[in-house]
Amino acid sequence: MVRNIVGTLLAVQQEPDPAAAVARILASGKRRFAGATAPACGLYLWSVEYPPLYGIPAPSQGLILPGAG
């Protein structure tokens, strides 16, 4: 999903009106009008933050990498 969104954002930035291009793609409801899927290399989840109204506490630890430590 993230790769599809990134690919579409990269494609619509070339349009004269990127916001209208995104609106047009979303209104179509068809994946074929979106941009190409971005390659997986270099994409990773950095963090997740939730609005306070959900009551989900922020993690108390920093970034944890497998094998680090």
Secondary structure as UniProt FT lines:
FT   HELIX           2..12
FT   TURN            13..14
FT   HELIX           18..28
FT   HELIX           31..33
FT   TURN            41..42
FT   HELIX           52..54
FT   TURN            66..67
//
